[in-house]
Amino acid sequence: PLSRTVFLGKPTQEFLDAEKATLEGMEAGLAAAKPGNACEDIANAFFGVLKRYGIVKDNRTGYSIGLSYPP
């Protein structure tokens, strides 16, 4: 979930907290992925969880797949 991040040795508590926030954020985003919701709703659900953990992410989320491929 953390972009294939690998930690050698014992992870710090800060790293473990970031992992927990990311997992909870992903769950919140998936829960918001419902018919009628916009991508913004999904991103806001994810960012809202991060904010509760004191993590500020002020740019986009997701992958750019599709931007380079015509419909």
Secondary structure, 3 states (H helix, E strand, C coil): CCCCCCCCCCCCHHHHHHHHHHHHHHHHHHHHCCCCCCHHHHHHHHHHHHHHCCCCCCCCCCCCCCCCCCC
